[in-house]
Amino acid sequence: MSYYKIFKDINAIPRPSHHEGQIADFLCRFADTHGLEWQRDSENCVVIRKPASPGYENHEPLVILNHCDMVCVAEEGKRFNPLRDAIEAETVSIDGERWMRAKGTSLGADNGIGLAMALAILADKTMRHPQLEVLTTTNEEDGMSGAERMSPDFINGRRVLNLDSEAYDEITVGAAGAFMQTARLPYTKQRMPEGYLAYNVSVSGGKGGHSGVDIVRNRANAIKVLANLLLVAIRQCDIKLYLVNFNGGTAAASIPSSASAKVVLPKDDARRFESLVTQCDEELERQYAGTDGDVTAACEASVWKAGVVSEEATHLLLAAINGIPAGPIEMLDTQTAMTSNNIGRVVQKDNMFEVSTHTRSFDNAAMENIAMQIRKIFELSGADVETVMKAPAWKEDPDNSLVNITCKTFEDVLGFTPKKVAMHFVLEAGFLVEKFPGLHIASIGPRIVEPHSVQERVQLSTVDNIWRVVTELLGRL
């Protein structure tokens, strides 16, 4: 069974984080169709077990690890409901190479391609392999609760091949930890003052991207830019501005490509405010030329006559966002962040602003220190702060036998030796190595570019080559 056909089937099933019931149903049906034993837990994690092929019964079992959720984002103006709509993929040619991308949304190659490969292995009747446990976890992208709450007897194997990497020429042997928080800042409303005008203000057109992989690429955080713009209007331009609403971003793990607000301000300050937005737009063009050149700031006159967010709550929200770092905080080397933070999402509902942040670091102590500073800023603003996830960093022994056999298989099959690297994204490995003593993990995958964004795409030649590596590796293991 083709892994591309399986990937298409997977993408027909809505599977944003926290909503994995349908894809878990699909996995269980898949196992039944192929006569395989399966187990499903209360978090919708599924393990499918396949007996060893003849002659391999006495070999150590192998776990093939993927997650089934995805970050669902859509381009501005596209009608897309991630709880209902399928992902529509298409193949395009870029610089002579074939790539797959989605039509106006994220693709879900992270981690749907790896999952499709694992299921294709389960369906294959001729492949040589030891006993297999295909483990599929849930909520990897927004809390890792599936891995965190997994029963310590859910799997038996202690060798894990993870297919959730986006760097084709690398083996991931380490990953940053993560600390995700949601702050809920309540606000009261007041009557709109006399002599005030309304404006819709937006920062849009950014590339967005993965808040770990892309955090060092000098991309605009639209939430941060918009909050800073409005705070400058209040503090430096002395414009008595009130929020009506403020929303931006789609997920804690994604750099927000857009954010918008409706504000009211004195009609006498209208021209100064419009001029300030124009200056911001020009500054964005200078600051992000070459890295995020399409990001813009704009405003347009609007109509509003109802209540507005109180002056105090307006200031507290904007000041809190302005005081929180967004981007690399410390570098590990010239290309990789040691510690970073992302402000991924602001949602306004029920007289409350919800702000999601995602802190990452290879240093667990540094990560927790930054997270506690962020928490303090929010709490001083009157917010209630919830810890959504605290995942430990992971570091594998780069010379263990699993990693070395994987490297040798790359050399023999593809003719190059992959680099052993630690990546500034979060893998479930940190939870799993604590839960399952003696676990060793090697993480590989095809080349996936711009995950967690509408530009997400996967290079098809690398998918086919990773498949060749994996199928050869199974025989060698």
C-alpha positions in Angstrom: 0.0 0.0 0.0 1.4 3.4 -1.0 2.4 5.7 1.8 1.2 8.6 -0.4 -2.3 7.0 -0.6 -2.3 6.5 3.2 -1.2 10.2 3.7 -4.1 11.3 1.5 -6.4 9.2 3.6 -5.0 10.7 6.8 -5.4 14.2 5.5 -9.1 13.5 4.8 -9.6 13.3 8.5 -9.6 16.5 10.6 -6.9 16.1 13.3 -6.0 19.4 15.0 -4.5 19.0 18.5 -7.0 18.0 21.2 -9.3 16.6 18.5 -7.7 13.2 17.6 -10.7 10.9 18.1 -11.4 10.5 14.4 -7.8 9.7 13.4 -7.5 7.3 16.4 -10.7 5.5 15.0 -9.0 5.3 11.6 -5.8 3.8 13.1 -7.8 1.1 14.9 -9.8 0.3 11.8 -6.5 0.1 9.8 -5.2 -2.4 12.3 -8.4 -4.5 12.1 -8.3 -4.5 8.3 -4.8 -5.9 8.4 -5.4 -8.4 11.1 -3.1 -6.7 13.7 -3.5 -6.3 17.4 -4.0 -2.8 18.7 -4.4 -0.9 22.0 -5.9 2.5 22.6 -5.7 4.6 25.7 -7.8 7.3 27.2 -5.7 10.0 25.5 -6.4 8.4 22.0 -2.8 7.2 21.7 -2.7 4.0 19.7 -0.1 1.2 19.5 -0.4 -1.3 16.7 1.6 -4.5 17.1 2.9 -6.6 14.2 4.7 -9.9 14.7 8.3 -10.3 13.5 8.8 -11.7 10.0 10.0 -15.3 9.8 13.6 -15.6 11.1 13.4 -12.4 13.1 11.4 -13.6 16.1 14.3 -13.5 18.5 15.5 -10.0 17.6 14.9 -7.1 19.9 11.6 -5.4 19.0 11.4 -1.9 17.4 9.0 0.9 18.2 8.1 3.3 15.3 7.0 6.6 16.8 4.8 9.3 15.3 2.1 11.7 16.4 -1.3 12.0 14.7 -2.2 15.6 15.4 -1.2 18.6 13.3 -1.0 22.4 13.5 -3.9 23.6 11.4 -3.5 27.1 9.9 -5.1 28.7 6.8 -4.2 31.6 4.7 -6.1 34.9 5.3 -9.5 34.8 3.7 -9.7 31.1 3.1 -12.8 29.4 4.4 -11.5 26.5 6.4 -12.8 24.7 9.5 -10.1 22.5 11.0 -12.7 20.4 12.9 -14.5 19.6 9.7 -12.6 20.1 6.5 -10.0 17.9 4.8 -6.5 19.0 3.9 -6.2 19.3 0.1 -2.7 18.5 -1.1 -1.2 19.3 -4.5 2.2 18.5 -6.2 4.2 21.4 -7.5 7.6 21.9 -9.2 10.1 24.2 -7.4 13.5 24.7 -9.0 13.1 21.4 -10.8 12.2 19.4 -7.7 8.7 17.9 -6.9 7.2 19.1 -3.7 3.8 18.5 -2.0 2.0 21.4 -0.4 -1.6 22.1 0.6 -4.1 24.5 -1.0 -4.3 27.4 1.3 -3.6 25.6 4.6 -0.8 23.8 6.4 -0.1 20.4 4.9 0.3 18.2 8.0 3.4 16.4 6.6 4.5 17.1 10.2 3.9 14.3 11.2 1.4 12.8 8.8 4.1 11.6 6.3 5.9 9.7 9.0 2.7 8.1 10.2 1.8 7.2 6.6 5.1 5.4 6.2 4.6 3.5 9.5 1.2 2.3 8.4 2.6 1.3 5.0 5.1 -0.9 6.8 2.3 -2.5 8.8 0.4 -3.2 5.6 3.4 -4.8 3.8 3.5 -8.6 3.7 7.0 -9.0 2.3 9.2 -6.7 4.4 11.8 -8.1 6.7 11.6 -6.7 10.2 11.7 -7.6 13.9 8.5 -7.4 16.1 7.1 -3.9 15.5 5.1 -1.6 17.8 3.8 1.4 15.8 3.1 4.0 18.5 1.0 7.0 17.6 0.6 9.7 20.2 -1.8 12.7 20.5 -1.5 16.4 21.3 2.2 16.5 20.4 1.9 20.0 19.0 0.0 21.6 21.9 1.0 20.1 25.2 2.3 16.5 24.6 -0.4 15.2 27.0 -0.5 11.9 25.1 3.1 11.0 25.8 3.0 12.6 29.3 0.0 10.5 30.5 0.9 7.3 28.7 0.9 4.2 30.8 4.4 2.8 31.5 3.4 -0.6 30.1 1.9 0.7 26.9 5.0 -0.4 24.8 7.5 -3.1 25.4 10.3 -2.2 23.0 13.3 0.0 24.0 14.6 0.9 20.5 12.6 3.7 19.0 12.8 5.0 15.4 11.0 8.3 15.4 9.8 9.6 11.9 9.1 13.1 13.2 12.1 14.9 11.8 12.1 17.6 9.2 15.8 17.6 8.3 16.5 15.0 5.6 20.3 14.9 6.0 20.3 14.8 9.8 19.7 12.3 12.6 18.1 14.1 15.6 19.8 13.0 18.8 18.6 15.8 21.0 15.7 18.2 21.3 14.9 21.3 23.4 12.5 21.2 26.3 9.3 23.2 26.2 7.2 25.2 28.7 3.8 26.2 27.4 1.5 28.6 29.3 -1.8 30.2 28.8 -2.6 33.5 30.6 -6.2 34.6 31.0 -6.4 38.3 31.6 -10.0 39.5 32.5 -11.2 42.9 31.6 -14.1 45.2 32.2 -15.9 47.4 29.7 -16.7 51.0 29.8 -18.8 53.4 27.6 -17.1 54.6 24.5 -16.1 58.3 25.1 -17.6 61.1 23.2 -15.7 62.4 20.2 -14.0 59.1 19.4 -13.4 57.3 16.1 -12.9 53.6 15.5 -10.1 52.0 13.5 -9.4 48.4 12.4 -5.6 47.9 12.7 -3.8 44.9 11.4 -0.4 43.4 11.0 -0.5 40.7 8.3 1.3 39.0 5.5 4.1 37.5 7.6 5.6 34.1 6.9 4.9 32.8 10.3 6.3 29.3 10.7 7.5 26.8 13.4 8.3 28.6 16.6 11.3 26.3 17.2 12.8 25.7 13.7 12.1 29.1 12.3 12.6 31.2 15.4 16.1 32.3 14.4 15.0 33.4 10.9 14.1 37.0 11.7 10.4 36.7 11.1 7.9 39.2 12.5 5.7 38.1 15.4 2.5 39.9 14.3 1.1 39.8 17.9 4.2 41.5 19.3 4.4 44.0 16.5 0.7 45.1 16.8 0.9 45.3 20.6 4.0 47.4 20.4 2.4 49.7 17.8 -0.6 50.4 20.0 1.5 50.9 23.1 3.7 53.4 21.3 0.5 55.3 20.3 -0.5 55.4 24.0 2.8 56.1 25.7 4.9 58.0 23.2 2.3 59.8 21.1 0.0 60.4 24.1 -3.1 59.1 22.3 -5.8 58.0 24.7 -6.6 54.8 22.9 -8.9 52.0 24.0 -9.2 48.5 22.7 -12.4 47.0 21.4 -10.8 43.7 20.5 -7.4 42.1 19.9 -6.8 38.7 18.3 -3.9 37.0 16.6 -2.1 33.8 15.8 -3.4 30.2 15.6 -1.3 28.1 17.9 1.3 28.4 20.6 3.8 26.5 18.5 3.5 28.8 15.5 5.0 32.2 14.9 1.8 34.4 14.3 1.7 35.7 10.7 -1.2 38.1 11.4 -2.9 39.9 14.2 -5.7 42.4 14.3 -7.4 44.9 16.7 -10.3 47.3 16.7 -9.4 50.5 18.6 -11.1 53.8 19.4 -9.3 57.1 19.8 -10.0 60.8 19.8 -10.9 62.2 16.4 -8.4 64.9 16.9 -5.6 62.2 17.0 -6.8 60.4 13.9 -4.2 61.8 11.5 -1.4 61.3 14.0 -2.4 57.6 14.5 -2.6 57.0 10.8 0.8 58.5 10.4 2.2 56.2 13.2 0.8 53.1 11.4 2.4 54.2 8.2 5.7 54.7 10.0 5.4 51.2 11.5 4.7 49.7 8.1 7.9 51.4 6.7 9.9 50.1 9.6 8.7 46.6 9.1 9.8 46.8 5.5 13.3 47.8 6.6 13.6 45.4 9.5 12.4 42.3 7.7 13.7 42.9 4.2 15.0 39.6 2.9 13.5 37.5 5.7 9.8 38.5 6.0 9.4 41.1 3.3 5.6 40.8 2.8 4.6 41.7 6.4 2.7 45.0 6.6 0.9 47.2 9.1 -2.3 49.0 8.1 -5.4 50.7 9.5 -8.7 51.7 8.1 -11.5 53.8 9.6 -14.4 51.8 11.1 -17.6 52.2 13.0 -18.2 51.4 16.6 -20.7 52.8 19.2 -20.8 50.1 21.9 -18.6 49.5 24.9 -14.8 49.3 24.9 -12.2 47.6 27.0 -11.4 49.6 30.0 -8.4 51.9 29.9 -6.6 49.9 32.6 -7.1 46.5 30.9 -6.1 48.0 27.5 -2.8 49.2 29.0 -2.2 45.9 31.0 -2.7 43.6 28.0 -0.5 45.7 25.6 2.2 46.2 28.3 2.3 42.5 29.2 2.7 41.4 25.5 5.3 44.1 25.0 7.3 43.0 28.1 7.5 39.3 27.0 10.3 38.2 24.7 9.5 36.9 21.3 12.3 35.2 19.4 15.8 33.9 20.3 16.9 34.8 23.9 20.3 32.9 23.8 22.0 31.2 20.9 23.6 27.7 21.0 25.5 28.5 17.8 25.1 30.7 14.8 22.1 28.7 13.5 20.4 27.3 16.6 18.8 28.9 19.5 19.7 27.7 23.0 16.6 29.4 24.5 13.7 31.1 22.9 10.1 32.2 23.5 7.1 32.6 21.2 3.8 34.5 21.8 1.7 32.3 19.6 -1.9 33.2 20.1 -4.2 35.9 21.6 -7.9 35.1 21.7 -10.6 37.4 23.1 -13.7 35.8 24.6 -16.1 36.1 27.6 -14.5 39.4 28.8 -11.1 37.8 28.8 -8.0 37.8 26.7 -6.2 34.4 26.5 -2.5 34.6 25.6 -0.5 31.5 24.7 3.3 31.4 25.0 5.8 28.6 24.2 9.3 28.7 25.8 12.0 26.3 24.5 15.5 25.6 25.7 18.2 22.9 25.8 18.8 24.1 29.4 15.8 23.0 31.6 16.7 25.5 34.3 17.0 28.4 31.8 13.7 27.4 30.3 11.9 27.4 33.6 13.5 30.7 34.6 12.1 32.5 31.5 8.8 30.8 31.9 8.5 32.0 35.5 9.4 35.6 34.4 6.6 35.5 31.8 4.2 34.1 34.4 5.2 37.0 36.8 4.5 39.6 34.1 1.1 38.2 33.5 0.2 37.8 37.1 1.2 41.4 37.8 -1.2 42.3 35.1 -4.0 40.5 36.9 -4.0 37.3 34.8 -4.5 33.8 35.9 -1.8 31.6 34.4 -2.1 27.9 33.5 0.9 25.7 32.8 -0.2 23.7 29.7 3.0 21.7 29.3 6.4 21.3 30.8 8.5 18.9 28.7 12.1 18.1 29.5 14.9 18.5 27.0 16.2 15.2 25.6 19.8 14.2 24.7 20.6 10.8 23.2 24.0 9.1 23.3 25.1 9.9 19.7 27.2 6.7 19.6 24.6 4.1 20.7 24.1 1.2 18.4 20.7 2.3 17.1 22.0 5.7 15.9 25.1 4.1 14.4 23.2 1.5 12.5 20.9 4.2 11.2 23.9 6.3 10.1 25.4 3.3 8.3 22.2 2.6 6.5 22.1 6.1 5.2 25.6 5.7 3.9 24.9 2.4 2.2 21.5 3.3 0.7 21.9 7.1 -0.1 25.6 7.6 -0.2 26.0 10.2 2.5 26.4 10.3 6.2 23.8 12.3 8.1 24.8 14.8 10.7 24.0 14.0 14.3 22.3 17.1 15.7 20.2 18.5 18.5 17.3 20.5 17.3 15.4 23.5 18.7 12.1 21.8 18.5 10.4 19.7 21.1 10.0 16.0 20.7 8.1 13.6 23.0 11.5 11.8 23.6 12.0 13.8 26.9 8.8 12.3 28.4 9.3 8.8 26.9 12.9 8.3 28.1 11.7 9.2 31.6 8.7 6.9 31.4 10.4 3.9 29.7 13.9 3.3 31.3 16.6 2.2 28.9 14.9 3.7 25.8 17.1 4.8 22.9 15.8 7.0 20.1 16.9 8.0 16.6 14.8 10.5 14.8 14.8 10.9 11.0 12.5 12.2 8.3 12.1 13.8 4.9 12.8 17.4 4.1 9.8 19.4 5.4 10.0 23.2 4.9 8.0 25.8 6.8 6.0 23.4 9.1 3.1 25.0 11.1 2.4 27.5 8.3 0.5 27.8 5.0 3.9 27.5 3.2 4.5 24.0 4.6 5.8 21.6 1.9 7.6 18.3 1.7 10.2 17.4 -0.9 9.0 14.2 -2.5 12.3 12.8 -3.5 13.4 12.9 0.1 10.2 11.1 1.2 11.0 8.2 -1.2 14.6 8.1 0.0 13.7 8.0 3.6 11.4 5.1 2.8 14.3 3.3 1.3 16.4 3.9 4.4 13.6 2.8 6.8 12.8 -0.4 4.9 16.5 -1.4 4.7 17.0 -0.4 8.4 14.2 -2.7 9.5 16.0 -5.7 8.0 19.3 -4.7 9.6 17.7 -4.3 13.0 
